[in-house]
Amino acid sequence: MKLLPLSLLILSIVFAAKPAGAVTRHYYIAAEDVTWDYAPSQHDLMRGSVIPPPWTVRTQWPKTRFTEYTDSTFSARKPQPEWLGILGPIIRAEVGDHVEVEFLNRSKIMHSIHPHGLRYDKDNEGAFYLPYGKGSRVGPQARFTYHWFADEGSGPGPGQLSSVVWWYHAHTDEPKETNAGLLGPIIVTAKGKARPDGTPKGIDQEFVTSFQIFDQLRGKQEGLFYSINGYIFGNLPGLIMKQGEKVRWYVMGMGNEIDIHSPHWHGKTVSDGHHNIDVVQLLPAGTTEVDMLADNPGTWMFHCHVNDHMEGGMMANFTIYKPPTRSCPIHFASAQFWNGGPTYTLTVKNTSGKQIKGYNLTFEHFIAPELLNHPYIDTWNSDQPLAPDHEQTIEMKAYPGASDHILGWVLMPTKISFEDGTSWTPQERGECFGAFWKDPDHPDLKIVPPEQIETNPD
């Protein structure tokens, strides 16, 4: 009998031991030094006012983050959901999968990646203490590839939801590194309950939220940022879901003895599989998972219920929007707002199937992320006829020297008049809108953010 070479024999044993259907999921993650802004709008977007002191002094600070790339060249960043904020990319696995993370340290000091929940050997632990593993410290501009495994203990246990969340974070000098921003989520889905991309079946949308007080000035109040995913006072973007969707929330905590959090949802209850609740409890490095049926349309508060943390701005909005019940009679096809010319142009297409006699538009500007502003003049009208399926370009005088300060335009029709004598008006704010961004890679706008109406507590 002919014997197999030893190398082939070993490979055959390895592949035979791999669970059927299991895959190896590859990630390319770099540690990078950045400047982070805890309140990019400089406003308290929950109350329509500027952020209160002492945080008015400074909201931008040096941080270090985990950033995902598309391949081992580390040249093209992989797009991430804007609601992840300061968190690193989601690492996913189904029970039985292997996870391979190629790590590039672009920071100025040593770092590592240490996973919670997954199985690893000493070299792949990513934590610096005796006895040292090879991946415990990765020097500046150096690389290390971590190999982890999602075993049965990595996935949901009896009675849990179909997926669970764990932390990963740097662990060379863990307290300083997590405070710097080197942390992110691992989501493991039960065997047979994951889609090919690792997301759980039966779930329409997922959100990961981290409650953490970042300390920039060794305990001084003006340096404590009571954040959700690195944002304060409602500046966290993108917690948007459609009415009727089943949404899974992964809620996480990190920090020190003051990071005792009680995240609370307004407008909806959630379920952990056993109880209907609207508050969960978090300790540092703790995690939990809950499901929400998004059936109560509106914009709702999501915040930590600890009094000091609320006063410090540990709050955000989430929005459940109604799907459109009627089609929009016009489409905002294109626009020129940042070409430096003397006029702005807007191209509108008639999608109504009827002859349009004229239309009236209103518009607002994003002067900062998540902050919409009404300009002094906010109307743009046309009394020129527009045939069905045809386009029309209208013009307006450009703002002298101000265009570069506008990040985005949102345009909304207030009235569309048809040649047959009928008309269309919006039933609510934001019905039938168009958005154009200075940054061509800006995420699409699903809904128009709440109107910022300044409130005076006095």
N, C-alpha and C positions, 0 to 999 in steps of 0.2 A: 504494500500500500504506500502510495506517494504521500509524504508529509508536507504540510503547508509551511512556508517560511515563518519564522517566529513573528516578524512584523505583521504579516497578514493575519496570523492567528490572533494577535492582540487586537487588531482593528476589528476583526469579526466578533470578538467577545464584547468590545465596547459598543458596537452598533446593535448587537443582540440585546444588550442590557438597556438600551434606550427605549423608553416607553413608546408604544405605537402612536403616531400622530404628533409626537413631541418635535419641537423645532429648536434651533439655536437662534436667539434674537440678538442682533448686533447693534451696538450703540457707539457713537463717537462723541465724546464729551470732553470739553476743555474747561479748565479753571482760568478765568480771565478777570483782570482788574478793570473796574468800571466806575463811573460816577452814577450814583443812584439818587433819584428824586422821590421822596416819600409823598409829596403833594405837588405833582406837576402843574396843576391848575392854580396853585397858591390859594385855593378857595376851599371852604367847608361846603362841599356839594350836597350835604344833607340838609343844610339850613340856608343856602343861598347867600353866604357871607364869606369874607376873607377868613383864613384860618386864624384861630385865636393865639395870643401870646401864651407861652414863650416860643411857639414853633414858627412865628413870623420871622424870627431872626435868621433861620437857615434850615432848608429842607434838603439840600443836595450834599451828599457825603461820599467819600471813597468806599467802595465795596468790592467784594470778589464774588463772582457768580459762576455756576456751572452752565455752560452753553453747549447746545447740541449742534453737530455738523452732519452733513450727508454722507461723508466717507472719510477715509483715513488721511486724505490730503488736508483736512481741516481748513478748507478754503471757502466752502459755501455753507452758510448757516441753515439749519432746518427750521422752517417756520413753526412757531409755537402759539398756542392760544394766548391772547392778550391777558386773560384773567390769571394766568400762572404767575404774573408779576415777577418778583425777585426769585422765585423758585426755579430750580433746574428742571430739565425735561422729565416727563413721565417715563419711567422705565416699566415696561409691561412684561408679564409672563403668564402663561397658563401652567397649572400644576403639571410637572413633567418636563417643562422646557428648561433649556440651558440659556443663560444670559452671558453675553460677552461684551464687556465695556472697554474700548480702547480709550485710555485717559491721557490727555496731553496737558501738562501743567504750564500754562502761559503766564502764570503769576510770578512774583519776584521771590517768593519763599516756598518752602516745601509744603506739599499738600498730598491728600490721598482721597479715596472714596471708600467708605465703609457702609455696607448694606445692613439694614435690619430685616429679619424675617427669612432671608434666603440662606441656603446652605453653601459653605465654602470651606476651603482648607486654610492653613495658617498664612500661606503666601498671598492669598486672595482676600484676607480679612480686611485689609485697608486700615488698620489701627496700630498706632505706634506705642508699643510697650514691650517689655521683655517677656518671652523671647521674640525678637523682631521677625516679621515676615517680609518677603521681598516687596510687597506692595504697601508697606506701612508708611513709607515716605518716598514721594516722587519729587525729584528736584526740579528747579526752574528749567523750562524748555525740554524736560525729559518726558518719556512716555512709559506707561505700564498698561498691560492688558489684563483686566480682572475677569475671572471665570467663576460664575455663580450658578447655582442650581435651585429651581423651585420644586422642593419636595412636598410631600403631603402636609407637613407642618408649616409650609409657607402659604398655603391656601386657606380658604375658609374652613372653620371647624363646624361641628354639628350645630344647627340652628342659626348660623350666621348667614348674611346675604351672600350672593354668588361671587363676590369679589371683595378683597380686603386690601387695605393700604398700609404700607410700611415706609419708614424714612430711609433715605440714604444721605450721608453727609461726610464732610471731611473729618478725619480723626487723627491728624498729626498733632494738632493742638486744638482739640475739639471745642472747648468753650469759646475761644477766640474765632475759630473758623465758622461755626454756626452763626455767631453774632456778625461775622463779616458777610454772610449770605450764601455760604457754600452748603446748600441743602436742597433736597428735592424728594419727590414721591416715587415709590415703587407700588404698582398695582398688580396683584396676583389674582387671577380668576380660576375658579374651580375647574377641574378636568371635565372637558366636554361642554362647558358653558361659555366658551369664548369664541368670538369671531376670529377670522384669520389674522386680524391686526391686534388681537389680544384683548379688545374691549369686550365687556360682558354682553351676552345676548339678552334681548328683552329690555335693554336700557337705551333710551333715546339720546341722552346727554349726560355727561359727567362733569362735575366741578371738584377741584381740589382747593381747599382753603387752609392756610396756615396762620395760626394766631401766635404772634411773637412780639415781645417788646425788645426792639433793637436799642442797644445802649451805645451811643456815640461819644459820650463825654463822662464816662465813669460815674454814672449815677446822677449827674446834674439833670434837672427837669427838662431844660431846653434841648438836651441830647437824648431823651427817651422818646422813642417813636412807637406808639401803640398801634401796631400794624396788622392788617390782614393781607397776606401775600406781599408785604412790603409797602403797602399804601395806607394812608390815614385820612380821616374825615371824608369818606365817600369817594376817594379818588381811584379805587379799584374798578377797572373797566370790565365789561363783557359778561357779567352774570345775567344772561338773557336766555329765556326759554320760551317755547311756544305752548300755548294752551293745549292741554291734553297729553303733553309729553311726560314720560316717566324719567325722572332725573335722579341720579345717584350722586350724593354729596360725600366726599372724603374729607373729614375734618381732622386737623392735626395741630399739635402744640409743640413748642420748643422754647427753650430759654432757661431761666433760673427760678428762684423761690417766689418771685413776684408774677411768674407766668402761670397763674392758676386761672383758667378761663372757663366761661360758660356761654358758648355760642348760642344765640337765640334767633329764630326766624320769626318775623312778623308775617301775617297774612296766610300762613300755611303751617300745618303740622307735618312731621316726618315720622318714619317708622324704621326701627332697627331690626325688624323681623319679629319682635316680640311685643313691643309697646309703641303706642302712638305718643309722641313727645314733641315739644318745640324748643327744648333746651338740652344740650349735651354738656358733659363735664370733661375738661381736658387738663392733664398734668404735662409738664415738659417731656417731650418725646412720645407722648401718648397720641393715639389715633382712634378714630371710630368711623363707621360707615352708616349712612341712613338713606332711605329712599323717599322721594317726594313725588306726588302726582300733581303736576302743575295745572290745576283746574280753577284757580282763582286769579283772574287777570288783574294786573295792577303793578305798581312799583312799590316794593316792600323793603323794610329795613332788615339788615342782617348784622348782628353786632354781638360783642361780648357784654354780658350782663353785670360784670363787676363795675361798680360805680366809678372808681378811679379810671378804669380803662375806657369807659364811655366818654368821660370828660377829656381823656387824652386822644379821642378820635378813632377808637378801634371799632369802626363801623363801615358798612358798605350798603349799597342797594342791590337787590336782584329784581328783575322784571319778568313777569309772565305776560306775553302779548297775545292778543287775539289774531288768528289767521285772517287775512283779508276775506271779506264776504262779497266783494265786488271788484271788478277789474278797474285799473286806473285808465282814464281816457287819454292821458298823454304820457310820454316817456322822455326823460331827460337824457338825450343821446350823448352829448359831449359838451365840453365847456373849455374856455380859455380864461384863466384867472391869474396865472403867474408867468405870462410870457413877456411882461414888461412893456406891453403896448399901451396906447392911450385909451383903449376901450376893453371892456370885458365882453365876451361873446358866449351865448348859450344856444345850443341847438335842441329843439323840441320836436318830437315826432307825435303825430296824431294816431293813436291806437284805438280810438273809440268806434271806428266804423262809420262815423257821421262827419259832415262838414262842420268844422269849428269856426265860429264867427270871431271870437277873441277870447283871451284868458288873462287872469290876474294872478300873479305869483307873489309870495312873500319869501324872504330869505333871512337866514341867520348865519353867523360866523363862529367857527371854532377858533377862539383866540388862545386856547390852551387845551390839552387833552381833557375830554369830557366836559368842557366848559363852553356852552353855546351863548352867544351874545347877540342881542338885537342891535343892529346899527341904527343910526339916526334916520336914515332913509332905508326902508326895508321892503319896498315894493318894486315890482318889475312887470310891466303890462305889455300886451300886444293886442292891437285892434285889427290885425291883418288876418284874412281868412286862411285856413289851413285845411287842405283836403285830406281825406282818410289815407293813411299809410304814407303820407308825405312828411317831409321835415322842413323846419323853418328856423333860421338863425336870427336871433335878436341881439341887440347891442346895448351897452350901458357905459357911461363914462367911468373910467377906472379911478380908484382912489389914488391921489398923488402920494407916492412914497410909502403907502401903507400895505400894499398887497403882500409883501414878504412876512408881515406879522400875522397874517391870517393862515391858520393851518388847514382849514377846510370850510366849504360852503355847503349849507343844506337849503334846498329850495322846495317849496310846497305850494301847490295851487290853492288859492282861496275861492276862485270861481272860474268855471269854464262855460262859456256861452256857445250854443249851437245855432246853426242857421235855421233849424226847425222850430226855434223858440224855446226849447228846453235848456236846462242848465245843470251843471254838476257842482256841488259844494262838498267839502270834507265833512264827515260825521264826527271826527275827532282829530286832535292834533297829531300830525305825522302821517295821516292817511295819504298815500300817494306822494312820496317824497323822493328827491334825488340828492345824492351827496357826491362831492368832488373834493379830492385831497391834494394838498401840495406834495405830499409823499406818495408816489404812485404805488408803493407797496403797502399802504395803510390797509388794515382789514376792512372788509365791507361793513357798512353800518346796517344792522338789522332793524333797529328802531331809532326814532328820534329821542335823545335823552330828555329827562324832565326839564321843563323850563325853569331857569334859575331866577326865582323871585326872592329878593333879599328880604330877610326877616330881621326884626330888631327885638332882642329879648326884653328890652325895657318897655 
